[in-house]
């Protein structure tokens, strides 16, 4: 396989190829690949007023054929192709994955925030966010968006063509293409060093991270999905990744492939620079605000708790590289698992209480992710830097 290795990845590639040369080569080959279909759609929307962009994308999402007929051909083609469900995905067969998430939704969110997002932003994924300022300025919004995506795609029917999870996945694809174009036009992106902005390898890495690695972290915290539930959960993320434009060549098929893709891709990535560390700290300190803690002393206390859980999940070596405060984590995960096992034992004996607990958890998720706010805006970021466009 012949491919160009961006300078920042050369050292990591040498490490990764010792473990899995084929996967390492596939990962590196996709660091210079964007999303041709989405990129063409965004280019075709150049110069269209933001309000009109919203109207056209909304028409496509809601299958308003009359209004969508005015959209550029490239956008219509992207939407049409996205609407073709692949043979390997069955919405009803994904229900066990939905069930696993909603049985222990708090643990999956804790795994997402304390482990997977932190690990993801320890890679060069952080660079595009740092360049836009969207994480440092809007860390709370970013966390809510990640939580919302996890909830929407794991809602029964959420990944059907009319589902909010489907629409959100396609919207994210268009946003990525818009930011990719803005970064390339800015003159500030070093493609020889970092590959294409928001490249296909990073999208595949993120989906593998949010599926297999979230499962791993959630189980360490006390979740107990069975094999059918695990595979269905990963399949949901596989379909979301497909909708977000991940090429088939690097799209994982099951939990084992997703885990291997993430671990090898993580090896290929350079060690976190100061921008990656800044991203990780911004995320941790945004977490208390996301769950509604406003008192400064309580926020500091909650952030310390998130740092501790995160350190226990990602390990001391990675936590130290990210500049996390030194903390003892012995027994933290064991205590969380024991607590959940006891709660599960009690719930099996008192089914009504079990239903109440799940309802309360979901209610909290709705509040934290602002799920009650309908996805009614399909505007794209009109400027690269977040201080120029506080809301879009």
N, C-alpha and C positions, 0 to 999 in steps of 0.2 A: 504493500500500500504506500503510495507516494503522497506526501502532504507537507505543508509548510508548518514548522513549529514556531509559534510566537516566542520571542526571547524570554518572557517571564515564565514560560512553561518548560523550558529546556531541562532545568535541574530536576523538577518534579517528574518529568517524563522518564528520565533515567531511573528514578526510584520506582515508579509505577510499573515499568516494563519488566522489572525483575519479578513481580508478582503475577501479572497477567498481560503479556505483551500485546495480545490481540485487542483486549478492551482498552488498554492504554493508547494504542494506535487509533482505535475508533474514536476515543474521546478527543484526542489532539486533532484529528482530521476535522472534527466539527467545531473547533474553536474559531475557524475562519469561515464558518457557514452561518448566515443569518436566517431569514425566512422569506424566500423570494416571492411567494404569493402575497403575504401580508405587506412586504415592502413595496410591491407594485401597487397594492390598494392604497397605501398611504401616499405614495408619490402621485397617484391619480387624484387624490383629494387636496393636493397642494393648492393653496389660494382660495379654497372654499371656506366661507365664513364658519366659525365654530358652531353657531346655532344651526346652520344648514348641515354640517357634518353630523351633529346630533340627530337631526331629523332623518337623514339618510340611513345611518347605522340603526337607529331605532326601527325604521321601517323594515330593514332586513331582519332584525331580531324578532320582530313581531309578525313577520311574514305578510306584511302589507304589500302585495305585489304591485298594486297600482302606484303607490308612492315610491317603492324601491326601483321601479323601472327607470327613474331619473338618475340613479346612482351610476358612477363610473363602472365600466365593464369589469375591471379588475376587482372591485369590491363585490360586485354581484357574483363573480366566479368564486371568490373566496367563501362567501356565505353559502353558495350552492354546494360546494364541495364539503364544507363543514357540516352541512345538514345530512350528508350521507353517512349513516351509522355503520362502522366497520363490522364485519361478520363476528369478530371476536368479543364484541361487547353486547351484553344483554342486560337491560335495565333491571329486570326482575331478578336476574341471577346476582346482581350487585347488592340486593337487599341485606344479605348477611353482613356485608361490610358496613352498611348503614346501622344495622343493629349493634354491631360491635362498638362503633363510635358512640352511639347514644346511650349504651349501657354504662360507659365510663367516660363521658364527654369531658369532665373536668380533668381527668388524667391525660387524655389526648391533647387537650389545650396546654396543659402544663408541659407535656413532652414537646409540643410544637414550639412553645416560647422558650423553655429552659434548655432545650437541646438542639432541635433541628434548625430553627431560625438562626441561633447563635453559630452553629457549625456552618450553615450556609453563608452567612456574612463573614466568616473567617476566610472565605475564598475571594477570588477576584470579582465575584458577584457584587461585592460591596462597592466596587469602583464606580459603576454606572450610577448607583444611588448617591454616592458621595459627590460625583460630578454635578448631579442635579440638585443636591441639597434636600431631596425629598425625604430622606430618613431623619437627618438631624433636625430639620424644621418640623416634620410631620411624623415623628416616631409613633405617636399615639394612633394617628390615622392608619399608618402602615400596619401596625399590629392588628387593628380592627379589621383591616382588609384581609389579612392572612387568616384570621379567625373566621371571618365571614365566608371566605372561599371554602375552608374546610367544612363549615356547617352546610353551605348551599349544595356542595357536590355530594354530601352524605345524607341529604334529605331523600327519602323514597321518591323516585321520579325526578329528582333534581337534575339528572344528566340526560333526561329525554329532551327532544328538540324544543319543547315549550318550557323546560325547566329553568329555574334561575341559575343553577350550577352550570348548565350548558352555556347560557348567555354570558355569565361572568367569565368563563374560560375563554370564550371568543373575544370578549371585550379586552381582557388582559393581553391577548395576542396582538390586537390592534394598538394598544398602548405601548407595548414593547417595540413594535415596529416604528411607531411615531418617535419614541425616545431614541431608538437606534439611529434613525435618520437625523435627528437633531444633533446627536453626539458626533456623527460623522461630518456633518456640515459645520460644526462649531470650530473645527481646526484644532481642538484640544485633545482629541482622542488619538493615542499612539497605537495604530493598528498593527504595526510590526512587532510591538512589544506585547500587546494584550489580545490580539485577534479582533474579530468583529465585536462591536458592543452587543451585549445581551445575545450572545451567540447560542447556537443550537445545543452545544455541549452543556452550557450553564442551565438551560431550560430543562434538559434531561436530568441533570444533576439535582436540580431543585425538586422535580417531581419524584425522583427516587428517594430523596431526603425526606420529603413530606409523606411518603408512603412507608417504605420499609424501615427507615430510621425512626420515624415517629412511632411505628409499631414497637420497635425494639425499646425505645425509651418509655413508652406507655406501659409495657410489660414490666419493666424494671420498677415502675412506680406502683404496680399492683393490678393493672388491667389483665384480663385473662381471656383474650379472644381465642377461639378454636381455629383449626386449620382452614376450614371453609370461610370463616369470617376474615381471617388474615388475607387470604387470597382474593376475596371479593373487595376488601378495602384497597389493596394494591391495584386491582383491576379498575376501580373507580378513578384512581389517580392516573393510571395508564391512559384512560380515555380522556381525562382532563388535559394531560400532556399532549395527546394527539390533537385535541382541539386548539391547544396553544401553539401548535406548529412544530412540535418535535418530530424530526424525520424518523421514518420507520427503522432506518439503519442503526439508530442509537436508542430506540424506544424499548424499554425493558418489557418482558412478557410476564414475569411472575415475581414473587417476593425475593427469591434467590438472586435473580438477575438484577433486580432493583438494588439490593444491598451491595452486590458486587460492583455495579456501575457507580454507586456513590463512593464506596471505599477506594476504588481505583481512581475515579475522578478527583477525589479529595487528595490523593497522593500526587496527582499531576499538578495540582494547584500550588502556587508559591505560599510560603508561610505568611500569615497575616501581617500586613504593613500597618502603619499608624491609622490609615483610613478604615481598615477592617476593624481595628480595635475601637475606634470611635463609633462605628456602627453598632458593635456589640454592646458597648456601654449605653448608647442611646436607647437601644431596645430594652435593656434591663430596667433602665430608669423610667421608661414609658409604661412598663407593665402595671405599676400601681395605679396610674391615672386611668388606664383602660378598664380596670376593675372597679373604678369609682372611688379610690382613696384620694382625698384632696388635702387632708391635714399634712403639713410638711413633715412632722415627726413620724407620723404613721407611714407616709410615703417612703421615708428613709428606712424605716423598719422593714417594710414590705420588700423594698429593693434588696436589702441585705439577705432576706429569705430567698429571693429569686437568684441572687448570686450564689448562695449556698447550694440550692437545688441544682442549678446549672453546673456548678463545679463538680457535684457528685455525678451528674450525667455525662458530662463531656470529658472529665478527667483532669487531674492537676496539671499535666503538661500543657494541654491546650488552654486551660484557664489562665495559667501563668503567662503564656504567650499573649493572651488577650489583655493582660494587666488586671485581671479580676483580683479583688482583695483576698489575702490569704485567710482561709477558714478551714476548720476541721469538719469533715463530712462523714466521719465514721458512723455507721448506723442510720444515717438519714434515709436511705432508700429502703433498708430493712424495716424501719419504723413505718414508712408510707405503705409498703406492701402488707405488713401485718395489720395495719389499720383498715385497709381496703378488704382484706380477706375476712376480717371480723365483721365488717359492715355487710359484706356479701352473704355471710352465714346468717346474720340476723334477717336480712331482706328476704332470703329464701323461706324463712319461717313466718314472715309477716308480709305477704305479697302486697297488701294495700299500702303499707309504709314504703315498700319498694317503688310503687307507682308515684307516690308523693315525692320521694327523693329525686326521681328522674325528672319529674315535672319542674321541680325547683331548680335543678341544674340547668335544664333547657331554658327556663325563664331567665336565669343569670346570663347564659350565653347570648340570648336575644338582646339583653341590655348591653353587654360588653361589646358585641359586634355591631350594634345599631342595626340589627336585622329588620327592625320594623320600618326602617327607611327604605322604601322601594328603590330598586335599581332603575331610576328614571332618568339618568343622565348618561348619554353616550358621547359626550364631548371628549376630545382628546387634548392632552396638554399642549397649548398653543406656543409655549416658550419652554426652553430647556430648563431654566433655573426656577426653582419653586418660589423664590421671593418675588418673582415677576408675575406668577400665577398662583396666588394663595389657594384658590379653589378651582376645580375643573371637573 
